[in-house]
Amino acid sequence: MKNFSGKTVVITGAGSGIGRGLAKLLADKGAALALVDLSEENLQVTAGMLSNNALSVRCYPLDVSNKEAVYGLADQVYQDFGRIDVVINNAGVALSETVEDMSYEDFEWVMDINFWGVVYGTKAFLPYLKRSSEAYIVNISSIFGLISLPTQSAYNASKFAVKGFTEALRLELKGTTVNPICVHPGGIKTNIAKSARFYKSMDGTLDRDEALNLFDKFTWTTPEKAAETIINGIVKNNKRVLIGPDARVVDWFQRLLPDAYDRILGVFLNKSL
């Protein structure tokens, strides 16, 4: 997809972070935007930041973990815009807790949004995407969909699941007009850590503020740069997109040292702490 002008793009989690960055960039490119987020207030803030180049902008306050709501959203967006060309399943949340102490309610909260939100967003929109001559499903995983770290088991599980789901989907849709892409961002300067459910740090010694400071120290990529990288991935029809130098390093470690990356990252983490 070399030209986004006149194309309809659905973005979940559009009220902040990468979703907002995508909305701003795609508006500049003349796309019609269906912006989705749990917070109507944040959606309105995003909409107010967009350039007049956007063909059309509509906001849809929605919980992506609600299957019926997502299916209703797909029908409504198609009715409102008459076409759907790109769906970016970006909404996500985080949790920091050990497997032993994690509640099922917290685990389900992460999976419902990070994984099932992607599944619902894919299946609900797929029939409409197939009507486009060239369409994309962009599912946001993470570098934590490539490697695992302590207290991130629920987040890891959700992001590994997105990776496997998207790769299988790509094989199933081969030969169709729909192109699935899996995105693995590294540390991005968003609010996901601040809005996370935090119980324990990775080493068990940091409080919430200290853990946030550590997160900020190792997040080098802006949401705008992340959005640009994702859009370039769509333009190039990449199967997989890595965002940030940390994502590329982690991918390299995981590929070359699958049985040792945990020890290397453990040393790095301990030195950082």
C-alpha positions as a Python dict, from the first residue, in 0.01 Angstrom:
ca = {
    (1, 'M'): (0, 0, 0),
    (2, 'K'): (197, 298, -130),
    (3, 'N'): (-79, 555, -89),
    (4, 'F'): (-310, 590, 213),
    (5, 'S'): (-515, 875, 67),
    (6, 'G'): (-881, 779, 63),
    (7, 'K'): (-818, 453, 250),
    (8, 'T'): (-1010, 374, 569),
    (9, 'V'): (-792, 281, 865),
    (10, 'V'): (-921, 149, 1200),
    (11, 'I'): (-690, 208, 1498),
    (12, 'T'): (-760, 66, 1844),
    (13, 'G'): (-591, 226, 2143),
    (14, 'A'): (-598, 552, 1947),
    (15, 'G'): (-638, 768, 2257),
    (16, 'S'): (-267, 779, 2339),
    (17, 'G'): (80, 646, 2262),
    (18, 'I'): (144, 456, 1940),
    (19, 'G'): (-224, 472, 1845),
    (20, 'R'): (-223, 851, 1863),
    (21, 'G'): (103, 863, 1667),
    (22, 'L'): (-51, 646, 1395),
    (23, 'A'): (-361, 864, 1379),
    (24, 'K'): (-156, 1181, 1335),
    (25, 'L'): (66, 1033, 1064),
    (26, 'L'): (-220, 873, 871),
    (27, 'A'): (-424, 1193, 889),
    (28, 'D'): (-133, 1374, 724),
    (29, 'K'): (-145, 1111, 449),
    (30, 'G'): (-514, 1176, 375),
    (31, 'A'): (-662, 858, 523),
    (32, 'A'): (-1013, 826, 665),
    (33, 'L'): (-978, 729, 1031),
    (34, 'A'): (-1192, 523, 1265),
    (35, 'L'): (-1039, 588, 1607),
    (36, 'V'): (-1116, 342, 1886),
    (37, 'D'): (-1030, 367, 2256),
    (38, 'L'): (-1180, 292, 2595),
    (39, 'S'): (-1158, 662, 2685),
    (40, 'E'): (-1384, 897, 2490),
    (41, 'E'): (-1196, 1192, 2640),
    (42, 'N'): (-863, 1067, 2508),
    (43, 'L'): (-1016, 1002, 2167),
    (44, 'Q'): (-1134, 1360, 2146),
    (45, 'V'): (-786, 1483, 2238),
    (46, 'T'): (-637, 1271, 1960),
    (47, 'A'): (-897, 1390, 1710),
    (48, 'G'): (-817, 1750, 1801),
    (49, 'M'): (-451, 1696, 1713),
    (50, 'L'): (-513, 1575, 1358),
    (51, 'S'): (-440, 1778, 1049),
    (52, 'N'): (-712, 1880, 807),
    (53, 'N'): (-564, 1642, 549),
    (54, 'A'): (-762, 1353, 698),
    (55, 'L'): (-1046, 1253, 468),
    (56, 'S'): (-1277, 1187, 761),
    (57, 'V'): (-1241, 1115, 1133),
    (58, 'R'): (-1486, 934, 1360),
    (59, 'C'): (-1438, 833, 1723),
    (60, 'Y'): (-1572, 512, 1874),
    (61, 'P'): (-1541, 470, 2255),
    (62, 'L'): (-1514, 96, 2302),
    (63, 'D'): (-1374, -184, 2518),
    (64, 'V'): (-1191, -417, 2277),
    (65, 'S'): (-1235, -708, 2519),
    (66, 'N'): (-1611, -698, 2452),
    (67, 'K'): (-1669, -933, 2158),
    (68, 'E'): (-2020, -816, 2076),
    (69, 'A'): (-1910, -452, 2087),
    (70, 'V'): (-1619, -517, 1849),
    (71, 'Y'): (-1843, -698, 1600),
    (72, 'G'): (-2088, -410, 1622),
    (73, 'L'): (-1798, -171, 1566),
    (74, 'A'): (-1696, -347, 1246),
    (75, 'D'): (-2049, -321, 1108),
    (76, 'Q'): (-2077, 45, 1209),
    (77, 'V'): (-1741, 147, 1063),
    (78, 'Y'): (-1825, -15, 731),
    (79, 'Q'): (-2164, 156, 732),
    (80, 'D'): (-2003, 493, 817),
    (81, 'F'): (-1715, 478, 570),
    (82, 'G'): (-1824, 233, 301),
    (83, 'R'): (-1489, 53, 301),
    (84, 'I'): (-1221, -76, 540),
    (85, 'D'): (-863, -114, 418),
    (86, 'V'): (-643, -136, 729),
    (87, 'V'): (-711, -253, 1085),
    (88, 'I'): (-443, -186, 1346),
    (89, 'N'): (-507, -383, 1665),
    (90, 'N'): (-297, -170, 1897),
    (91, 'A'): (-486, -149, 2230),
    (92, 'G'): (-298, -308, 2518),
    (93, 'V'): (-236, -318, 2892),
    (94, 'A'): (42, -442, 3119),
    (95, 'L'): (76, -633, 3446),
    (96, 'S'): (377, -692, 3671),
    (97, 'E'): (333, -988, 3907),
    (98, 'T'): (473, -1336, 3964),
    (99, 'V'): (290, -1645, 3841),
    (100, 'E'): (253, -1771, 4197),
    (101, 'D'): (89, -1456, 4331),
    (102, 'M'): (-101, -1342, 4024),
    (103, 'S'): (-480, -1346, 4054),
    (104, 'Y'): (-684, -1504, 3779),
    (105, 'E'): (-878, -1180, 3749),
    (106, 'D'): (-558, -989, 3662),
    (107, 'F'): (-442, -1261, 3423),
    (108, 'E'): (-776, -1261, 3244),
    (109, 'W'): (-775, -879, 3225),
    (110, 'V'): (-445, -885, 3034),
    (111, 'M'): (-547, -1170, 2803),
    (112, 'D'): (-892, -1025, 2735),
    (113, 'I'): (-747, -698, 2604),
    (114, 'N'): (-406, -792, 2463),
    (115, 'F'): (-501, -1122, 2299),
    (116, 'W'): (-877, -1156, 2267),
    (117, 'G'): (-901, -791, 2163),
    (118, 'V'): (-672, -877, 1871),
    (119, 'V'): (-872, -1190, 1788),
    (120, 'Y'): (-1204, -1004, 1793),
    (121, 'G'): (-1058, -716, 1593),
    (122, 'T'): (-928, -959, 1333),
    (123, 'K'): (-1230, -1183, 1294),
    (124, 'A'): (-1489, -905, 1306),
    (125, 'F'): (-1320, -693, 1039),
    (126, 'L'): (-1188, -971, 814),
    (127, 'P'): (-1501, -1005, 596),
    (128, 'Y'): (-1491, -631, 523),
    (129, 'L'): (-1115, -628, 463),
    (130, 'K'): (-1158, -901, 202),
    (131, 'R'): (-1373, -659, 0),
    (132, 'S'): (-1073, -428, -42),
    (133, 'S'): (-834, -473, -333),
    (134, 'E'): (-544, -441, -88),
    (135, 'A'): (-589, -470, 287),
    (136, 'Y'): (-379, -507, 602),
    (137, 'I'): (-430, -644, 952),
    (138, 'V'): (-160, -505, 1178),
    (139, 'N'): (-140, -678, 1516),
    (140, 'I'): (80, -524, 1785),
    (141, 'S'): (284, -778, 1980),
    (142, 'S'): (599, -672, 2170),
    (143, 'I'): (961, -763, 2226),
    (144, 'F'): (799, -952, 2514),
    (145, 'G'): (644, -1163, 2241),
    (146, 'L'): (1001, -1270, 2154),
    (147, 'I'): (1155, -1317, 2500),
    (148, 'S'): (1025, -1362, 2854),
    (149, 'L'): (1116, -1186, 3177),
    (150, 'P'): (1016, -1239, 3543),
    (151, 'T'): (684, -1089, 3659),
    (152, 'Q'): (580, -1051, 3293),
    (153, 'S'): (427, -1394, 3243),
    (154, 'A'): (75, -1270, 3165),
    (155, 'Y'): (203, -999, 2932),
    (156, 'N'): (445, -1248, 2774),
    (157, 'A'): (165, -1499, 2726),
    (158, 'S'): (-59, -1243, 2557),
    (159, 'K'): (212, -1111, 2325),
    (160, 'F'): (350, -1453, 2231),
    (161, 'A'): (-10, -1550, 2153),
    (162, 'V'): (-51, -1247, 1923),
    (163, 'K'): (266, -1348, 1739),
    (164, 'G'): (153, -1708, 1685),
    (165, 'F'): (-199, -1604, 1593),
    (166, 'T'): (-80, -1352, 1335),
    (167, 'E'): (173, -1585, 1177),
    (168, 'A'): (-88, -1859, 1136),
    (169, 'L'): (-333, -1605, 995),
    (170, 'R'): (-75, -1495, 738),
    (171, 'L'): (-42, -1851, 611),
    (172, 'E'): (-418, -1893, 594),
    (173, 'L'): (-468, -1569, 399),
    (174, 'K'): (-189, -1633, 148),
    (175, 'G'): (-322, -1562, -200),
    (176, 'T'): (-593, -1325, -75),
    (177, 'T'): (-589, -945, -75),
    (178, 'V'): (-544, -931, 305),
    (179, 'N'): (-190, -906, 445),
    (180, 'P'): (-132, -969, 819),
    (181, 'I'): (166, -799, 984),
    (182, 'C'): (299, -865, 1335),
    (183, 'V'): (470, -572, 1510),
    (184, 'H'): (722, -605, 1794),
    (185, 'P'): (788, -269, 1962),
    (186, 'G'): (1071, -231, 2209),
    (187, 'G'): (1052, 32, 2479),
    (188, 'I'): (821, 310, 2360),
    (189, 'K'): (760, 634, 2550),
    (190, 'T'): (391, 569, 2619),
    (191, 'N'): (169, 552, 2928),
    (192, 'I'): (139, 171, 2929),
    (193, 'A'): (373, 132, 3227),
    (194, 'K'): (198, 409, 3422),
    (195, 'S'): (-142, 249, 3365),
    (196, 'A'): (-19, -105, 3436),
    (197, 'R'): (-132, -311, 3731),
    (198, 'F'): (192, -319, 3929),
    (199, 'Y'): (255, -556, 4219),
    (200, 'K'): (622, -659, 4195),
    (201, 'S'): (922, -540, 4000),
    (202, 'M'): (1127, -788, 3797),
    (203, 'D'): (1376, -834, 4081),
    (204, 'G'): (1121, -788, 4359),
    (205, 'T'): (1298, -488, 4517),
    (206, 'L'): (1161, -179, 4340),
    (207, 'D'): (845, 7, 4424),
    (208, 'R'): (616, 141, 4151),
    (209, 'D'): (789, 479, 4114),
    (210, 'E'): (1135, 322, 4099),
    (211, 'A'): (1018, 72, 3838),
    (212, 'L'): (866, 353, 3630),
    (213, 'N'): (1193, 544, 3645),
    (214, 'L'): (1378, 236, 3523),
    (215, 'F'): (1125, 192, 3243),
    (216, 'D'): (1169, 555, 3137),
    (217, 'K'): (1546, 512, 3137),
    (218, 'F'): (1527, 232, 2880),
    (219, 'T'): (1254, 362, 2652),
    (220, 'W'): (1428, 534, 2364),
    (221, 'T'): (1165, 537, 2091),
    (222, 'T'): (888, 797, 2060),
    (223, 'P'): (531, 701, 1963),
    (224, 'E'): (574, 909, 1647),
    (225, 'K'): (883, 712, 1544),
    (226, 'A'): (703, 386, 1624),
    (227, 'A'): (409, 494, 1407),
    (228, 'E'): (643, 584, 1122),
    (229, 'T'): (809, 241, 1144),
    (230, 'I'): (471, 65, 1134),
    (231, 'I'): (355, 266, 833),
    (232, 'N'): (681, 187, 652),
    (233, 'G'): (620, -180, 729),
    (234, 'I'): (280, -159, 563),
    (235, 'V'): (424, 22, 261),
    (236, 'K'): (689, -250, 223),
    (237, 'N'): (439, -529, 303),
    (238, 'N'): (672, -666, 569),
    (239, 'K'): (557, -976, 749),
    (240, 'R'): (717, -864, 1073),
    (241, 'V'): (815, -522, 1204),
    (242, 'L'): (1069, -456, 1481),
    (243, 'I'): (1056, -112, 1643),
    (244, 'G'): (1362, 39, 1810),
    (245, 'P'): (1724, -67, 1858),
    (246, 'D'): (1631, -264, 2169),
    (247, 'A'): (1386, -475, 1969),
    (248, 'R'): (1653, -555, 1711),
    (249, 'V'): (1907, -651, 1980),
    (250, 'V'): (1655, -868, 2164),
    (251, 'D'): (1555, -1041, 1839),
    (252, 'W'): (1923, -1111, 1766),
    (253, 'F'): (1982, -1255, 2116),
    (254, 'Q'): (1674, -1475, 2097),
    (255, 'R'): (1767, -1615, 1756),
    (256, 'L'): (2136, -1680, 1822),
    (257, 'L'): (2122, -1768, 2193),
    (258, 'P'): (1778, -1918, 2260),
    (259, 'D'): (1904, -2112, 2565),
    (260, 'A'): (2122, -1834, 2707),
    (261, 'Y'): (1945, -1503, 2648),
    (262, 'D'): (1785, -1515, 2991),
    (263, 'R'): (2125, -1521, 3163),
    (264, 'I'): (2259, -1237, 2949),
    (265, 'L'): (1952, -1022, 3004),
    (266, 'G'): (1962, -1110, 3373),
    (267, 'V'): (2315, -970, 3404),
    (268, 'F'): (2211, -656, 3214),
    (269, 'L'): (1906, -611, 3435),
    (270, 'N'): (2103, -656, 3756),
    (271, 'K'): (2362, -398, 3646),
    (272, 'S'): (2083, -156, 3555),
    (273, 'L'): (1920, -198, 3893),
}
